[in-house]
């Protein structure tokens, strides 16, 4: 992973994790573990997304 992708990962991961948690809360999910799982899923999805964004930016 390039330096640009690593820098973008923090922003993209927190955005995707936060969006996922908000969607889960609106859907009625209230347990701690399901919300943590959704946040972790957002962080995992952010890996290829940040790599693709970095590649698109020329990093």
PDB file of N, CA, C and O in Angstrom:
ATOM      1  N   UNK A   1       0.857  -1.174   0.000  1.00  0.00           N
ATOM      2  CA  UNK A   1       0.000   0.000   0.000  1.00  0.00           C
ATOM      3  C   UNK A   1       0.902   1.235   0.000  1.00  0.00           C
ATOM      4  O   UNK A   1       1.857   1.314   0.772  1.00  0.00           O
ATOM      5  N   UNK A   2       0.598   2.175  -0.851  1.00  0.00           N
ATOM      6  CA  UNK A   2       1.416   3.365  -0.959  1.00  0.00           C
ATOM      7  C   UNK A   2       1.177   4.302   0.225  1.00  0.00           C
ATOM      8  O   UNK A   2       0.243   4.126   1.007  1.00  0.00           O
ATOM      9  N   UNK A   3       2.040   5.286   0.327  1.00  0.00           N
ATOM     10  CA  UNK A   3       1.894   6.258   1.418  1.00  0.00           C
ATOM     11  C   UNK A   3       0.597   7.048   1.290  1.00  0.00           C
ATOM     12  O   UNK A   3      -0.055   7.345   2.291  1.00  0.00           O
ATOM     13  N   UNK A   4       0.226   7.384   0.066  1.00  0.00           N
ATOM     14  CA  UNK A   4      -1.021   8.111  -0.143  1.00  0.00           C
ATOM     15  C   UNK A   4      -2.219   7.269   0.272  1.00  0.00           C
ATOM     16  O   UNK A   4      -3.150   7.779   0.896  1.00  0.00           O
ATOM     17  N   UNK A   5      -2.203   5.994  -0.067  1.00  0.00           N
ATOM     18  CA  UNK A   5      -3.313   5.111   0.310  1.00  0.00           C
ATOM     19  C   UNK A   5      -3.395   4.967   1.827  1.00  0.00           C
ATOM     20  O   UNK A   5      -4.487   4.921   2.393  1.00  0.00           O
ATOM     21  N   UNK A   6      -2.243   4.897   2.476  1.00  0.00           N
ATOM     22  CA  UNK A   6      -2.254   4.814   3.951  1.00  0.00           C
ATOM     23  C   UNK A   6      -2.832   6.082   4.561  1.00  0.00           C
ATOM     24  O   UNK A   6      -3.581   6.023   5.536  1.00  0.00           O
ATOM     25  N   UNK A   7      -2.482   7.226   3.987  1.00  0.00           N
ATOM     26  CA  UNK A   7      -3.008   8.488   4.507  1.00  0.00           C
ATOM     27  C   UNK A   7      -4.514   8.590   4.284  1.00  0.00           C
ATOM     28  O   UNK A   7      -5.244   9.079   5.146  1.00  0.00           O
ATOM     29  N   UNK A   8      -4.966   8.134   3.144  1.00  0.00           N
ATOM     30  CA  UNK A   8      -6.393   8.188   2.840  1.00  0.00           C
ATOM     31  C   UNK A   8      -7.195   7.164   3.634  1.00  0.00           C
ATOM     32  O   UNK A   8      -8.386   7.362   3.875  1.00  0.00           O
ATOM     33  N   UNK A   9      -6.556   6.080   4.039  1.00  0.00           N
ATOM     34  CA  UNK A   9      -7.269   5.001   4.721  1.00  0.00           C
ATOM     35  C   UNK A   9      -7.965   5.495   5.989  1.00  0.00           C
ATOM     36  O   UNK A   9      -9.111   5.120   6.241  1.00  0.00           O
ATOM     37  N   UNK A  10      -7.311   6.315   6.781  1.00  0.00           N
ATOM     38  CA  UNK A  10      -7.915   6.796   8.024  1.00  0.00           C
ATOM     39  C   UNK A  10      -9.189   7.575   7.791  1.00  0.00           C
ATOM     40  O   UNK A  10     -10.170   7.411   8.517  1.00  0.00           O
ATOM     41  N   UNK A  11      -9.176   8.414   6.788  1.00  0.00           N
ATOM     42  CA  UNK A  11     -10.357   9.218   6.483  1.00  0.00           C
ATOM     43  C   UNK A  11     -11.463   8.342   5.890  1.00  0.00           C
ATOM     44  O   UNK A  11     -12.622   8.441   6.293  1.00  0.00           O
ATOM     45  N   UNK A  12     -11.104   7.503   4.951  1.00  0.00           N
ATOM     46  CA  UNK A  12     -12.097   6.667   4.278  1.00  0.00           C
ATOM     47  C   UNK A  12     -12.679   5.631   5.234  1.00  0.00           C
ATOM     48  O   UNK A  12     -13.884   5.384   5.224  1.00  0.00           O
ATOM     49  N   UNK A  13     -11.825   5.023   6.061  1.00  0.00           N
ATOM     50  CA  UNK A  13     -12.306   4.002   7.002  1.00  0.00           C
ATOM     51  C   UNK A  13     -13.271   4.601   8.020  1.00  0.00           C
ATOM     52  O   UNK A  13     -14.314   4.013   8.304  1.00  0.00           O
ATOM     53  N   UNK A  14     -12.934   5.755   8.564  1.00  0.00           N
ATOM     54  CA  UNK A  14     -13.833   6.355   9.551  1.00  0.00           C
ATOM     55  C   UNK A  14     -15.144   6.791   8.909  1.00  0.00           C
ATOM     56  O   UNK A  14     -16.199   6.714   9.540  1.00  0.00           O
ATOM     57  N   UNK A  15     -15.088   7.243   7.672  1.00  0.00           N
ATOM     58  CA  UNK A  15     -16.315   7.637   6.977  1.00  0.00           C
ATOM     59  C   UNK A  15     -17.209   6.428   6.704  1.00  0.00           C
ATOM     60  O   UNK A  15     -18.410   6.472   6.971  1.00  0.00           O
ATOM     61  N   UNK A  16     -16.631   5.356   6.178  1.00  0.00           N
ATOM     62  CA  UNK A  16     -17.433   4.168   5.881  1.00  0.00           C
ATOM     63  C   UNK A  16     -17.947   3.498   7.154  1.00  0.00           C
ATOM     64  O   UNK A  16     -19.091   3.045   7.198  1.00  0.00           O
ATOM     65  N   UNK A  17     -17.112   3.434   8.183  1.00  0.00           N
ATOM     66  CA  UNK A  17     -17.551   2.829   9.439  1.00  0.00           C
ATOM     67  C   UNK A  17     -18.669   3.655  10.079  1.00  0.00           C
ATOM     68  O   UNK A  17     -19.660   3.102  10.556  1.00  0.00           O
ATOM     69  N   UNK A  18     -18.506   4.956  10.085  1.00  0.00           N
ATOM     70  CA  UNK A  18     -19.543   5.822  10.660  1.00  0.00           C
ATOM     71  C   UNK A  18     -20.843   5.758   9.893  1.00  0.00           C
ATOM     72  O   UNK A  18     -21.920   5.721  10.489  1.00  0.00           O
ATOM     73  N   UNK A  19     -20.752   5.744   8.573  1.00  0.00           N
ATOM     74  CA  UNK A  19     -21.948   5.642   7.750  1.00  0.00           C
ATOM     75  C   UNK A  19     -22.651   4.311   7.992  1.00  0.00           C
ATOM     76  O   UNK A  19     -23.877   4.258   8.088  1.00  0.00           O
ATOM     77  N   UNK A  20     -21.873   3.239   8.090  1.00  0.00           N
ATOM     78  CA  UNK A  20     -22.463   1.933   8.357  1.00  0.00           C
ATOM     79  C   UNK A  20     -23.166   1.872   9.704  1.00  0.00           C
ATOM     80  O   UNK A  20     -24.241   1.283   9.822  1.00  0.00           O
ATOM     81  N   UNK A  21     -22.571   2.470  10.704  1.00  0.00           N
ATOM     82  CA  UNK A  21     -23.184   2.469  12.039  1.00  0.00           C
ATOM     83  C   UNK A  21     -24.479   3.279  12.033  1.00  0.00           C
ATOM     84  O   UNK A  21     -25.468   2.873  12.643  1.00  0.00           O
ATOM     85  N   UNK A  22     -24.474   4.405  11.357  1.00  0.00           N
ATOM     86  CA  UNK A  22     -25.691   5.220  11.292  1.00  0.00           C
ATOM     87  C   UNK A  22     -26.796   4.454  10.569  1.00  0.00           C
ATOM     88  O   UNK A  22     -27.947   4.460  11.005  1.00  0.00           O
ATOM     89  N   UNK A  23     -26.448   3.798   9.468  1.00  0.00           N
ATOM     90  CA  UNK A  23     -27.454   3.008   8.740  1.00  0.00           C
ATOM     91  C   UNK A  23     -27.988   1.881   9.623  1.00  0.00           C
ATOM     92  O   UNK A  23     -29.189   1.611   9.630  1.00  0.00           O
ATOM     93  N   UNK A  24     -27.097   1.222  10.368  1.00  0.00           N
ATOM     94  CA  UNK A  24     -27.536   0.143  11.255  1.00  0.00           C
ATOM     95  C   UNK A  24     -28.450   0.676  12.360  1.00  0.00           C
ATOM     96  O   UNK A  24     -29.442   0.036  12.707  1.00  0.00           O
ATOM     97  N   UNK A  25     -28.120   1.831  12.907  1.00  0.00           N
ATOM     98  CA  UNK A  25     -28.963   2.405  13.954  1.00  0.00           C
ATOM     99  C   UNK A  25     -30.341   2.788  13.416  1.00  0.00           C
ATOM    100  O   UNK A  25     -31.351   2.575  14.086  1.00  0.00           O
ATOM    101  N   UNK A  26     -30.380   3.345  12.224  1.00  0.00           N
ATOM    102  CA  UNK A  26     -31.665   3.696  11.621  1.00  0.00           C
ATOM    103  C   UNK A  26     -32.482   2.437  11.339  1.00  0.00           C
ATOM    104  O   UNK A  26     -33.710   2.454  11.423  1.00  0.00           O
ATOM    105  N   UNK A  27     -31.790   1.344  11.004  1.00  0.00           N
ATOM    106  CA  UNK A  27     -32.485   0.084  10.733  1.00  0.00           C
ATOM    107  C   UNK A  27     -32.962  -0.598  12.007  1.00  0.00           C
ATOM    108  O   UNK A  27     -33.681  -1.595  11.942  1.00  0.00           O
ATOM    109  N   UNK A  28     -32.573  -0.078  13.160  1.00  0.00           N
ATOM    110  CA  UNK A  28     -33.068  -0.631  14.415  1.00  0.00           C
ATOM    111  C   UNK A  28     -32.096  -1.520  15.157  1.00  0.00           C
ATOM    112  O   UNK A  28     -32.478  -2.140  16.149  1.00  0.00           O
ATOM    113  N   UNK A  29     -30.856  -1.604  14.716  1.00  0.00           N
ATOM    114  CA  UNK A  29     -29.859  -2.422  15.407  1.00  0.00           C
ATOM    115  C   UNK A  29     -29.421  -1.662  16.663  1.00  0.00           C
ATOM    116  O   UNK A  29     -29.037  -0.495  16.585  1.00  0.00           O
ATOM    117  N   UNK A  30     -29.483  -2.333  17.823  1.00  0.00           N
ATOM    118  CA  UNK A  30     -29.125  -1.637  19.059  1.00  0.00           C
ATOM    119  C   UNK A  30     -28.042  -2.337  19.863  1.00  0.00           C
ATOM    120  O   UNK A  30     -27.540  -1.760  20.828  1.00  0.00           O
ATOM    121  N   UNK A  31     -27.672  -3.531  19.510  1.00  0.00           N
ATOM    122  CA  UNK A  31     -26.676  -4.264  20.286  1.00  0.00           C
ATOM    123  C   UNK A  31     -25.258  -3.760  20.023  1.00  0.00           C
ATOM    124  O   UNK A  31     -24.962  -3.235  18.950  1.00  0.00           O
ATOM    125  N   UNK A  32     -24.401  -3.924  21.004  1.00  0.00           N
ATOM    126  CA  UNK A  32     -23.021  -3.471  20.871  1.00  0.00           C
ATOM    127  C   UNK A  32     -22.273  -4.262  19.819  1.00  0.00           C
ATOM    128  O   UNK A  32     -21.631  -3.669  18.952  1.00  0.00           O
ATOM    129  N   UNK A  33     -22.336  -5.583  19.868  1.00  0.00           N
ATOM    130  CA  UNK A  33     -21.555  -6.411  18.957  1.00  0.00           C
ATOM    131  C   UNK A  33     -21.972  -6.260  17.501  1.00  0.00           C
ATOM    132  O   UNK A  33     -21.098  -6.217  16.635  1.00  0.00           O
ATOM    133  N   UNK A  34     -23.252  -6.179  17.190  1.00  0.00           N
ATOM    134  CA  UNK A  34     -23.607  -5.927  15.782  1.00  0.00           C
ATOM    135  C   UNK A  34     -23.095  -4.573  15.277  1.00  0.00           C
ATOM    136  O   UNK A  34     -22.668  -4.462  14.128  1.00  0.00           O
ATOM    137  N   UNK A  35     -23.138  -3.556  16.125  1.00  0.00           N
ATOM    138  CA  UNK A  35     -22.641  -2.244  15.711  1.00  0.00           C
ATOM    139  C   UNK A  35     -21.126  -2.263  15.527  1.00  0.00           C
ATOM    140  O   UNK A  35     -20.605  -1.635  14.605  1.00  0.00           O
ATOM    141  N   UNK A  36     -20.421  -2.976  16.395  1.00  0.00           N
ATOM    142  CA  UNK A  36     -18.974  -3.111  16.218  1.00  0.00           C
ATOM    143  C   UNK A  36     -18.645  -3.892  14.954  1.00  0.00           C
ATOM    144  O   UNK A  36     -17.664  -3.591  14.275  1.00  0.00           O
ATOM    145  N   UNK A  37     -19.455  -4.885  14.639  1.00  0.00           N
ATOM    146  CA  UNK A  37     -19.230  -5.663  13.417  1.00  0.00           C
ATOM    147  C   UNK A  37     -19.438  -4.795  12.175  1.00  0.00           C
ATOM    148  O   UNK A  37     -18.689  -4.912  11.206  1.00  0.00           O
ATOM    149  N   UNK A  38     -20.434  -3.941  12.201  1.00  0.00           N
ATOM    150  CA  UNK A  38     -20.671  -3.048  11.068  1.00  0.00           C
ATOM    151  C   UNK A  38     -19.522  -2.061  10.923  1.00  0.00           C
ATOM    152  O   UNK A  38     -19.094  -1.770   9.806  1.00  0.00           O
ATOM    153  N   UNK A  39     -19.020  -1.544  12.034  1.00  0.00           N
ATOM    154  CA  UNK A  39     -17.889  -0.623  11.981  1.00  0.00           C
ATOM    155  C   UNK A  39     -16.636  -1.325  11.459  1.00  0.00           C
ATOM    156  O   UNK A  39     -15.886  -0.750  10.671  1.00  0.00           O
ATOM    157  N   UNK A  40     -16.411  -2.552  11.891  1.00  0.00           N
ATOM    158  CA  UNK A  40     -15.257  -3.314  11.400  1.00  0.00           C
ATOM    159  C   UNK A  40     -15.398  -3.615   9.912  1.00  0.00           C
ATOM    160  O   UNK A  40     -14.411  -3.580   9.177  1.00  0.00           O
ATOM    161  N   UNK A  41     -16.599  -3.907   9.468  1.00  0.00           N
ATOM    162  CA  UNK A  41     -16.836  -4.151   8.053  1.00  0.00           C
ATOM    163  C   UNK A  41     -16.518  -2.901   7.227  1.00  0.00           C
ATOM    164  O   UNK A  41     -15.958  -2.998   6.135  1.00  0.00           O
ATOM    165  N   UNK A  42     -16.874  -1.741   7.749  1.00  0.00           N
ATOM    166  CA  UNK A  42     -16.538  -0.495   7.060  1.00  0.00           C
ATOM    167  C   UNK A  42     -15.037  -0.299   6.944  1.00  0.00           C
ATOM    168  O   UNK A  42     -14.553   0.188   5.923  1.00  0.00           O
ATOM    169  N   UNK A  43     -14.296  -0.672   7.979  1.00  0.00           N
ATOM    170  CA  UNK A  43     -12.838  -0.548   7.935  1.00  0.00           C
ATOM    171  C   UNK A  43     -12.227  -1.527   6.946  1.00  0.00           C
ATOM    172  O   UNK A  43     -11.252  -1.203   6.267  1.00  0.00           O
ATOM    173  N   UNK A  44     -12.797  -2.723   6.862  1.00  0.00           N
ATOM    174  CA  UNK A  44     -12.282  -3.715   5.909  1.00  0.00           C
ATOM    175  C   UNK A  44     -12.573  -3.286   4.477  1.00  0.00           C
ATOM    176  O   UNK A  44     -11.723  -3.435   3.599  1.00  0.00           O
ATOM    177  N   UNK A  45     -13.748  -2.764   4.242  1.00  0.00           N
ATOM    178  CA  UNK A  45     -14.108  -2.301   2.906  1.00  0.00           C
ATOM    179  C   UNK A  45     -13.236  -1.111   2.498  1.00  0.00           C
ATOM    180  O   UNK A  45     -12.989  -0.903   1.310  1.00  0.00           O
ATOM    181  N   UNK A  46     -12.775  -0.343   3.464  1.00  0.00           N
ATOM    182  CA  UNK A  46     -11.963   0.841   3.169  1.00  0.00           C
ATOM    183  C   UNK A  46     -10.585   0.491   2.619  1.00  0.00           C
ATOM    184  O   UNK A  46      -9.949   1.339   1.992  1.00  0.00           O
ATOM    185  N   UNK A  47     -10.106  -0.726   2.835  1.00  0.00           N
ATOM    186  CA  UNK A  47      -8.788  -1.098   2.307  1.00  0.00           C
ATOM    187  C   UNK A  47      -8.735  -1.016   0.781  1.00  0.00           C
ATOM    188  O   UNK A  47      -7.906  -0.276   0.253  1.00  0.00           O
ATOM    189  N   UNK A  48      -9.578  -1.740   0.057  1.00  0.00           N
ATOM    190  CA  UNK A  48      -9.497  -1.611  -1.406  1.00  0.00           C
ATOM    191  C   UNK A  48      -9.966  -0.246  -1.922  1.00  0.00           C
ATOM    192  O   UNK A  48      -9.503   0.228  -2.959  1.00  0.00           O
ATOM    193  N   UNK A  49     -10.883   0.371  -1.190  1.00  0.00           N
ATOM    194  CA  UNK A  49     -11.368   1.686  -1.630  1.00  0.00           C
ATOM    195  C   UNK A  49     -10.237   2.705  -1.566  1.00  0.00           C
ATOM    196  O   UNK A  49     -10.051   3.481  -2.503  1.00  0.00           O
ATOM    197  N   UNK A  50      -9.485   2.712  -0.479  1.00  0.00           N
ATOM    198  CA  UNK A  50      -8.387   3.675  -0.360  1.00  0.00           C
ATOM    199  C   UNK A  50      -7.293   3.387  -1.370  1.00  0.00           C
ATOM    200  O   UNK A  50      -6.667   4.319  -1.875  1.00  0.00           O
ATOM    201  N   UNK A  51      -7.047   2.126  -1.676  1.00  0.00           N
ATOM    202  CA  UNK A  51      -6.050   1.797  -2.695  1.00  0.00           C
ATOM    203  C   UNK A  51      -6.498   2.287  -4.067  1.00  0.00           C
ATOM    204  O   UNK A  51      -5.693   2.813  -4.836  1.00  0.00           O
ATOM    205  N   UNK A  52      -7.769   2.117  -4.369  1.00  0.00           N
ATOM    206  CA  UNK A  52      -8.283   2.552  -5.669  1.00  0.00           C
ATOM    207  C   UNK A  52      -8.297   4.079  -5.778  1.00  0.00           C
ATOM    208  O   UNK A  52      -7.972   4.624  -6.833  1.00  0.00           O
ATOM    209  N   UNK A  53      -8.668   4.769  -4.702  1.00  0.00           N
ATOM    210  CA  UNK A  53      -8.657   6.224  -4.725  1.00  0.00           C
ATOM    211  C   UNK A  53      -7.235   6.747  -4.892  1.00  0.00           C
ATOM    212  O   UNK A  53      -7.003   7.687  -5.652  1.00  0.00           O
ATOM    213  N   UNK A  54      -6.289   6.144  -4.189  1.00  0.00           N
ATOM    214  CA  UNK A  54      -4.882   6.553  -4.313  1.00  0.00           C
ATOM    215  C   UNK A  54      -4.374   6.323  -5.724  1.00  0.00           C
ATOM    216  O   UNK A  54      -3.652   7.155  -6.272  1.00  0.00           O
ATOM    217  N   UNK A  55      -4.748   5.196  -6.315  1.00  0.00           N
ATOM    218  CA  UNK A  55      -4.340   4.910  -7.683  1.00  0.00           C
ATOM    219  C   UNK A  55      -4.962   5.929  -8.649  1.00  0.00           C
ATOM    220  O   UNK A  55      -4.325   6.345  -9.617  1.00  0.00           O
ATOM    221  N   UNK A  56      -6.187   6.317  -8.379  1.00  0.00           N
ATOM    222  CA  UNK A  56      -6.851   7.315  -9.222  1.00  0.00           C
ATOM    223  C   UNK A  56      -6.237   8.696  -9.104  1.00  0.00           C
ATOM    224  O   UNK A  56      -6.233   9.471 -10.060  1.00  0.00           O
ATOM    225  N   UNK A  57      -5.716   8.996  -7.919  1.00  0.00           N
ATOM    226  CA  UNK A  57      -5.063  10.291  -7.706  1.00  0.00           C
ATOM    227  C   UNK A  57      -3.627  10.302  -8.206  1.00  0.00           C
ATOM    228  O   UNK A  57      -2.985  11.351  -8.242  1.00  0.00           O
ATOM    229  N   UNK A  58      -3.131   9.151  -8.587  1.00  0.00           N
ATOM    230  CA  UNK A  58      -1.788   9.095  -9.133  1.00  0.00           C
ATOM    231  C   UNK A  58      -0.715   8.778  -8.126  1.00  0.00           C
ATOM    232  O   UNK A  58       0.459   9.065  -8.364  1.00  0.00           O
ATOM    233  N   UNK A  59      -1.090   8.189  -6.995  1.00  0.00           N
ATOM    234  CA  UNK A  59      -0.122   7.859  -5.955  1.00  0.00           C
ATOM    235  C   UNK A  59       0.319   6.485  -6.126  1.00  0.00           C
ATOM    236  O   UNK A  59       1.142   5.999  -5.350  1.00  0.00           O
TER     237      UNK A  59
END
